[in-house]
Amino acid sequence: MVVEHSPHQVRQIYIESSRHHHALICHGYTKIETGDRVTVVGSPKSLEEVLLKFGD
């Protein structure tokens, strides 16, 4: 996906997760469980917000 910079750009975060070596299809109601592997890609500002919510 290519996102062009604009003054009205919406912050976007891409999250991929897997459980027991199987990819999960994440929805707004997906619960992250202990042992899940989560990859987060986004702007530095978006990633700061993720860290504030989930910690290190």
GUGU-657607 format. One record per atom (N, C-alpha, C): residue number from 1; residue in three letters; atom name; x, y, z. Coordinates in Angstrom, 1 decimal. Layout:
N
{NUM,ALA,CA,{X,Y,Z}}
...
// end
This chain:
56
{1,MET,N,{0.9,-1.2,0.0}}
{1,MET,CA,{0.0,0.0,0.0}}
{1,MET,C,{0.9,1.2,0.0}}
{2,VAL,N,{0.6,2.2,-0.8}}
{2,VAL,CA,{1.3,3.5,-0.8}}
{2,VAL,C,{0.4,4.5,-0.3}}
{3,VAL,N,{0.9,5.3,0.7}}
{3,VAL,CA,{0.1,6.4,1.2}}
{3,VAL,C,{0.9,7.7,1.0}}
{4,GLU,N,{0.3,8.6,0.3}}
{4,GLU,CA,{1.0,9.9,0.0}}
{4,GLU,C,{0.8,10.8,1.2}}
{5,HIS,N,{1.8,11.6,1.4}}
{5,HIS,CA,{1.7,12.6,2.5}}
{5,HIS,C,{0.8,13.7,2.2}}
{6,SER,N,{-0.1,14.1,3.1}}
{6,SER,CA,{-0.9,15.3,2.9}}
{6,SER,C,{-1.2,15.9,4.2}}
{7,PRO,N,{-1.6,17.1,4.3}}
{7,PRO,CA,{-1.9,17.8,5.6}}
{7,PRO,C,{-3.0,17.1,6.3}}
{8,HIS,N,{-3.9,16.4,5.6}}
{8,HIS,CA,{-5.0,15.7,6.2}}
{8,HIS,C,{-4.9,14.2,6.3}}
{9,GLN,N,{-3.6,13.8,6.3}}
{9,GLN,CA,{-3.3,12.3,6.3}}
{9,GLN,C,{-3.9,11.7,7.6}}
{10,VAL,N,{-4.5,10.6,7.5}}
{10,VAL,CA,{-5.0,9.8,8.6}}
{10,VAL,C,{-3.9,8.8,9.0}}
{11,ARG,N,{-3.7,8.8,10.3}}
{11,ARG,CA,{-2.7,7.8,10.8}}
{11,ARG,C,{-3.1,6.4,10.6}}
{12,GLN,N,{-2.2,5.6,10.0}}
{12,GLN,CA,{-2.5,4.2,9.8}}
{12,GLN,C,{-1.5,3.3,10.5}}
{13,ILE,N,{-2.0,2.2,11.0}}
{13,ILE,CA,{-1.2,1.2,11.6}}
{13,ILE,C,{-1.6,-0.1,11.0}}
{14,TYR,N,{-0.6,-0.9,10.6}}
{14,TYR,CA,{-0.8,-2.2,10.1}}
{14,TYR,C,{-0.3,-3.2,11.1}}
{15,ILE,N,{-1.2,-4.1,11.5}}
{15,ILE,CA,{-0.9,-5.1,12.5}}
{15,ILE,C,{-1.0,-6.5,11.9}}
{16,GLU,N,{0.0,-7.3,12.1}}
{16,GLU,CA,{-0.1,-8.7,11.7}}
{16,GLU,C,{0.2,-9.5,13.0}}
{17,SER,N,{-0.6,-10.6,13.1}}
{17,SER,CA,{-0.3,-11.4,14.3}}
{17,SER,C,{-0.5,-12.9,13.9}}
{18,SER,N,{0.2,-13.7,14.7}}
{18,SER,CA,{0.1,-15.2,14.5}}
{18,SER,C,{0.0,-15.9,15.9}}
{19,ARG,N,{-0.6,-17.0,15.9}}
{19,ARG,CA,{-0.7,-17.8,17.1}}
{19,ARG,C,{-0.4,-19.3,16.7}}
{20,HIS,N,{0.6,-19.9,17.4}}
{20,HIS,CA,{1.0,-21.2,17.1}}
{20,HIS,C,{1.4,-21.4,15.7}}
{21,HIS,N,{2.2,-20.4,15.2}}
{21,HIS,CA,{2.7,-20.4,13.8}}
{21,HIS,C,{1.7,-20.3,12.7}}
{22,HIS,N,{0.5,-19.9,13.1}}
{22,HIS,CA,{-0.6,-19.7,12.1}}
{22,HIS,C,{-1.0,-18.2,12.1}}
{23,ALA,N,{-1.1,-17.7,10.9}}
{23,ALA,CA,{-1.5,-16.3,10.7}}
{23,ALA,C,{-2.9,-16.1,11.2}}
{24,LEU,N,{-3.2,-15.0,11.9}}
{24,LEU,CA,{-4.5,-14.6,12.4}}
{24,LEU,C,{-5.1,-13.5,11.5}}
{25,ILE,N,{-6.3,-13.6,11.1}}
{25,ILE,CA,{-7.0,-12.6,10.4}}
{25,ILE,C,{-7.6,-11.7,11.5}}
{26,CYS,N,{-7.0,-10.5,11.7}}
{26,CYS,CA,{-7.4,-9.6,12.8}}
{26,CYS,C,{-8.6,-8.8,12.4}}
{27,HIS,N,{-9.5,-8.7,13.4}}
{27,HIS,CA,{-10.7,-7.8,13.3}}
{27,HIS,C,{-10.7,-6.9,14.5}}
{28,GLY,N,{-11.6,-6.0,14.6}}
{28,GLY,CA,{-11.6,-5.1,15.7}}
{28,GLY,C,{-11.8,-5.7,17.0}}
{29,TYR,N,{-12.3,-7.0,17.0}}
{29,TYR,CA,{-12.6,-7.7,18.2}}
{29,TYR,C,{-11.6,-8.8,18.5}}
{30,THR,N,{-10.5,-8.9,17.8}}
{30,THR,CA,{-9.5,-10.0,18.0}}
{30,THR,C,{-8.8,-9.7,19.3}}
{31,LYS,N,{-8.7,-10.8,20.1}}
{31,LYS,CA,{-8.1,-10.7,21.4}}
{31,LYS,C,{-6.7,-11.2,21.3}}
{32,ILE,N,{-5.7,-10.4,21.7}}
{32,ILE,CA,{-4.3,-10.9,21.7}}
{32,ILE,C,{-4.1,-11.7,23.0}}
{33,GLU,N,{-3.5,-12.9,22.8}}
{33,GLU,CA,{-3.3,-13.8,23.9}}
{33,GLU,C,{-1.8,-14.0,24.2}}
{34,THR,N,{-1.5,-14.4,25.4}}
{34,THR,CA,{-0.1,-14.6,25.8}}
{34,THR,C,{0.5,-15.6,24.8}}
{35,GLY,N,{1.7,-15.3,24.3}}
{35,GLY,CA,{2.3,-16.2,23.3}}
{35,GLY,C,{2.1,-15.8,21.9}}
{36,ASP,N,{1.1,-14.9,21.6}}
{36,ASP,CA,{0.9,-14.5,20.2}}
{36,ASP,C,{2.1,-13.6,19.8}}
{37,ARG,N,{2.4,-13.7,18.5}}
{37,ARG,CA,{3.4,-12.9,18.0}}
{37,ARG,C,{2.7,-11.8,17.2}}
{38,VAL,N,{3.1,-10.5,17.5}}
{38,VAL,CA,{2.5,-9.3,16.9}}
{38,VAL,C,{3.5,-8.5,16.2}}
{39,THR,N,{3.3,-8.1,14.9}}
{39,THR,CA,{4.1,-7.2,14.2}}
{39,THR,C,{3.3,-6.0,13.9}}
{40,VAL,N,{3.9,-4.8,14.3}}
{40,VAL,CA,{3.2,-3.5,14.1}}
{40,VAL,C,{4.0,-2.6,13.2}}
{41,VAL,N,{3.4,-2.1,12.1}}
{41,VAL,CA,{4.1,-1.2,11.2}}
{41,VAL,C,{3.3,0.1,11.1}}
{42,GLY,N,{3.9,1.2,11.3}}
{42,GLY,CA,{3.2,2.5,11.2}}
{42,GLY,C,{4.2,3.7,11.3}}
{43,SER,N,{3.7,4.8,11.4}}
{43,SER,CA,{4.5,6.0,11.5}}
{43,SER,C,{5.1,6.0,12.9}}
{44,PRO,N,{6.2,6.8,13.1}}
{44,PRO,CA,{6.8,6.9,14.5}}
{44,PRO,C,{5.7,7.3,15.5}}
{45,LYS,N,{4.9,8.3,15.2}}
{45,LYS,CA,{3.9,8.7,16.1}}
{45,LYS,C,{2.9,7.6,16.4}}
{46,SER,N,{2.4,6.9,15.4}}
{46,SER,CA,{1.5,5.8,15.6}}
{46,SER,C,{2.1,4.7,16.5}}
{47,LEU,N,{3.4,4.4,16.3}}
{47,LEU,CA,{4.0,3.4,17.1}}
{47,LEU,C,{4.2,3.8,18.5}}
{48,GLU,N,{4.4,5.1,18.8}}
{48,GLU,CA,{4.4,5.6,20.1}}
{48,GLU,C,{3.1,5.4,20.8}}
{49,GLU,N,{2.0,5.6,20.1}}
{49,GLU,CA,{0.7,5.4,20.7}}
{49,GLU,C,{0.5,3.9,21.0}}
{50,VAL,N,{0.9,3.0,20.2}}
{50,VAL,CA,{0.8,1.6,20.4}}
{50,VAL,C,{1.6,1.2,21.7}}
{51,LEU,N,{2.8,1.7,21.8}}
{51,LEU,CA,{3.6,1.4,23.0}}
{51,LEU,C,{2.9,1.9,24.3}}
{52,LEU,N,{2.3,3.1,24.2}}
{52,LEU,CA,{1.6,3.6,25.4}}
{52,LEU,C,{0.5,2.7,25.8}}
{53,LYS,N,{-0.2,2.1,24.8}}
{53,LYS,CA,{-1.4,1.2,25.1}}
{53,LYS,C,{-0.9,-0.1,25.6}}
{54,PHE,N,{0.1,-0.7,25.0}}
{54,PHE,CA,{0.5,-2.1,25.3}}
{54,PHE,C,{1.8,-2.2,26.1}}
{55,GLY,N,{2.6,-1.2,26.2}}
{55,GLY,CA,{3.9,-1.3,26.9}}
{55,GLY,C,{5.0,-1.9,26.1}}
{56,ASP,N,{6.1,-2.2,26.7}}
{56,ASP,CA,{7.3,-2.7,26.0}}
{56,ASP,C,{7.0,-4.1,25.6}}
// end
